[in-house]
Amino acid sequence: MGFESWLERDRAMLLDHDRRVVGLASQPFRVTWQGEKHRISHTPDYFARLEDGSGLVVDVRPADRVGPEDAVKFSATEAICQEMGCWSFALVHEPDPVEMTNVRWLSGYRHPRNRVGDVAKRLMDAFDDPRLLMDGAEAVGDPLSVLPTLYHLLWCGDLRLDLSVPLGDGAVIGRAAASHG
């Protein structure tokens, strides 16, 4: 996945972690329109296809670096998305640092090799009711062998935690609510 800054990299990682996102493209297209004096063009940072079939166009910019020309481009891009009817637009800034630290850690366990079938099932059962991370891991087995699967389940969203709280032994983990769709 392409990115032009660490901030864009972080946003791509957050989009990858979002269970609603089923596809992601970097700099997916360019929009061009006639301004008052000249043609204006803009290439959004990301396009995310969502599980319901809709699209999300994402621009990433530090909050203190959105100038007047940028604001015009972002506003026009949002208007184009609204005209599409099934696309939405998001201008995003710096993520919460704790959430980003947690997601960055969990991303190291995104690969399916970290999901050990019998361990995953026992972890899902262990966290049927929310409990502390280490309590649940120890209930299943040796934490050194259990934690990679637990982190994978957190990455995939099968298990949930409050990402605004530092991930550690005392983090409260629970089974994700079943989706209805």
Disulfide bonds with the S-S distance in Angstrom:
none
